[in-house]
Amino acid sequence: MDREALTQTNPRKEAGKPTEKLRHVIESQQFTVPMLMELFDRSRGMERLVARGGSLEYQNRIMATLFYTPSTRTRLSFEAAMHRLGGRVISTEHARAFSSEIEGEDVEDTIKIIGSYSDVIVIRHHEEGGAKRAAHASSVPVINAGDGEGGQHPTQALLDLYTIYRERPLDGLSVAIIGALDKGRTARSLAYLLAKFERVKIFFVSPPEQQMKQDILDYLNEHAVLYEMESDIDRVIGEVDVVYQTRIRPHPHLESASVHQFAIHSATLPKMKPDALILHPLPRTVELDRSVDQDPRALYFRQAMNGLFVRMALLTMLLEKD
Ligand code: CP
């Protein structure tokens, strides 16, 4: 989907404001640095707004959540975000069984119908490209809450980046992205966002069978972003500012003992920089041991909470009138 379809020129351009208004949120690379900074400014404001109990500003607006596959954080934080803004929510949480897909309805028809009931639609679709198809068919903004196994999860990456931004400058970061990266939609979306900043270096740490896909590497090459592929966590863990752990999935050629080679646990902690940040999009399995939770560098629960603020901010950017 080209940038024009995802944004539109803001006819009310004012000094200091981005010239583009968001139409849909489908892929991370659609965001410019000014858009990210506006989003993060608004997210800080949302932290203060939530501390005051929220607002009623969006009481006449309706958000639809259409999740074809399971979610705890993304769906509930979007729904909480809309409630904190004073808006209303309509929801299908298991759309593969409880929407008309079971009768053969395609996502385009479903979206046209839901768009006539609501002002914004949040969709998690089981096929890569499902959210993009929805956006093409939609008369209201569509937000991709994760598409397929190896698509994208842009709002997760936005909250990941916000969590880092709250702690340190984004230029000059070194980041280890660890896990089964071939199907890691959060890792893919985060790599696109990190590429927007100066002097970033990314270490992709994964079993050789589950390396980051070539399309992301091509994008990083085109944007002169330094990266390395690594399969030994110990070779990078001591030199990075951010450890972004993601799930390790079983693989036919990966022995179950090998999964633990990519795990973060109490013995890993002394090897990390004293001020490193440990992030994980959650949910976790064996790759992030509970013994890490008490470490002050472990930010993943705050990261999940930041999802509320960032999603509130995103909704205001999509719903505000021209
Ligand atoms: N991180 C994330 O997307 O979590 P959920 O699957 O619970 O939404």
Boltz pocket constraint, residues with backbone or C-beta under 6 A from the ligand:
constraints:
  - pocket:
      binder: B
      contacts: [[A, 70], [A, 71], [A, 72], [A, 73], [A, 74], [A, 75], [A, 145], [A, 146], [A, 153], [A, 156], [A, 281], [A, 282], [A, 283]]
      max_distance: 6.0
